Amino acid sequence: MSLTLKGRKVELLDHMQVINDLSNNSYDDAAKMAGDRIGETVSKGTIHRIARHYNKLKQKDASLTHMTEKSLRLGWACGRPMAKYKGAYPNGFLRRVDALMEVTDETKVLHLFSGSIQGRENEDTMDISEANNPTFVADARQQFPIETDSYDMVIADPPYDMQTTDGVKIDYSDKLWKTEYIKPYSWVKEAIRVLKPGGYLLALHHLVYIQPKGATRCGVVSITCGPNTRIRCLSIFRKHTAIEQKIASME
Ligand SMILES: C[S@@+](CC[C@H](N)C(=O)[O-])C[C@H]1O[C@@H](n2cnc3c(N)ncnc32)[C@H](O)[C@@H]1O
């Protein structure tokens, strides 16, 4: 289906100028610039439509390939977390992960941002808080104290926080964990590094994570825990094997 480009404001705008503005500005700023030019309010939706029509969407790879790429799409109805503290995994979540990823006693797993999780025999944990008694007490925003290509699976549950003082705002900081701001992608490169080639990264967040460099998306699982709880997303990526890394470096 081809997308048509109709509408009074769309027709008033100089499309090439809009595309040009977008190369250095956000949709919001481009909308403001376009509005100033025609003396009317222009929404960023209008700018987005123009950009899409000319195949010049910003973050095209991240947003459009997400819709078209072939990967598992699942929905899990988990129970509310049963732990006494807030922020624990949904009830039954790790059991479902084990089943989906076919985790066995041999699977070498790193629990990142592990909180209260105590890994099984073949599993390690990493958390900034010593009180959680992890295998590695470390800040995931920095280089991990772990060798490259060590794990079959890294499962991460980074903190994010909802703050309602000035409206609903998710700021990735921590009222709950009393730790500093975590940018959602600040730890991903290191998590990929410590995976064995062909190993899996699982990230539980309210964001659908962008596919990291050196890995391919293989699943998106929507996770609900019942009414009045936030939906979360488990993004699953597979680190490229040696041959895939070679091919990617040729592209
Ligand atoms: C959402 S909780 C994880 C809870 C865990 N899934 C559970 O069920 O208990 C986030 C964890 O990230 C840890 N954390 C916060 N900032 C961190 C950082 N910079 N590096 C490593 N861990 C961090 C916190 O100490 C907390 O234990």
The ligand as an SDF file (V2000), in Angstrom:
LIG
                    3D

 27 29  0  0  0  0  0  0  0  0999 V2000
   14.9220   -3.6740   38.9300 C   0  0  0  0  0  0  0  0  0  0  0  0
   16.1110   -4.0920   40.1440 S   0  0  0  0  0  0  0  0  0  0  0  0
   16.3840   -5.7680   39.7990 C   0  0  0  0  0  0  0  0  0  0  0  0
   15.5270   -6.6400   40.6220 C   0  0  0  0  0  0  0  0  0  0  0  0
   15.6810   -8.1110   40.3500 C   0  0  0  0  0  0  0  0  0  0  0  0
   15.2510   -8.4560   39.0150 N   0  0  0  0  0  0  0  0  0  0  0  0
   14.8730   -8.9160   41.3440 C   0  0  0  0  0  0  0  0  0  0  0  0
   13.9200   -9.6100   40.9660 O   0  0  0  0  0  0  0  0  0  0  0  0
   15.2260   -8.8230   42.5160 O   0  0  0  0  0  0  0  0  0  0  0  0
   17.4800   -3.2060   39.6100 C   0  0  0  0  0  0  0  0  0  0  0  0
   18.8090   -3.5190   40.2890 C   0  0  0  0  0  0  0  0  0  0  0  0
   19.8130   -2.7610   39.5980 O   0  0  0  0  0  0  0  0  0  0  0  0
   20.8070   -2.3980   40.5260 C   0  0  0  0  0  0  0  0  0  0  0  0
   21.5620   -1.2720   39.9580 N   0  0  0  0  0  0  0  0  0  0  0  0
   21.2150    0.0290   39.9310 C   0  0  0  0  0  0  0  0  0  0  0  0
   22.1550    0.7590   39.3070 N   0  0  0  0  0  0  0  0  0  0  0  0
   23.1110   -0.1160   38.9030 C   0  0  0  0  0  0  0  0  0  0  0  0
   24.3420    0.0220   38.1730 C   0  0  0  0  0  0  0  0  0  0  0  0
   24.7780    1.2150   37.7500 N   0  0  0  0  0  0  0  0  0  0  0  0
   25.0640   -1.0870   37.9350 N   0  0  0  0  0  0  0  0  0  0  0  0
   24.6620   -2.3010   38.3660 C   0  0  0  0  0  0  0  0  0  0  0  0
   23.5240   -2.4960   39.0600 N   0  0  0  0  0  0  0  0  0  0  0  0
   22.7430   -1.4180   39.3220 C   0  0  0  0  0  0  0  0  0  0  0  0
   20.0500   -2.0750   41.7970 C   0  0  0  0  0  0  0  0  0  0  0  0
   20.8970   -2.2150   42.9270 O   0  0  0  0  0  0  0  0  0  0  0  0
   18.9200   -3.1250   41.7600 C   0  0  0  0  0  0  0  0  0  0  0  0
   19.2820   -4.2670   42.4890 O   0  0  0  0  0  0  0  0  0  0  0  0
  1  2  1  0
  2  3  1  0
  2 10  1  0
  3  4  1  0
  4  5  1  0
  5  6  1  0
  5  7  1  0
  7  8  2  0
  7  9  1  0
 10 11  1  0
 11 12  1  0
 11 26  1  0
 12 13  1  0
 13 14  1  0
 13 24  1  0
 14 15  1  0
 14 23  1  0
 15 16  2  0
 16 17  1  0
 17 18  1  0
 17 23  2  0
 18 19  1  0
 18 20  2  0
 20 21  1  0
 21 22  2  0
 22 23  1  0
 24 25  1  0
 24 26  1  0
 26 27  1  0
M  CHG  2   2   1   9  -1
M  END
$$$$
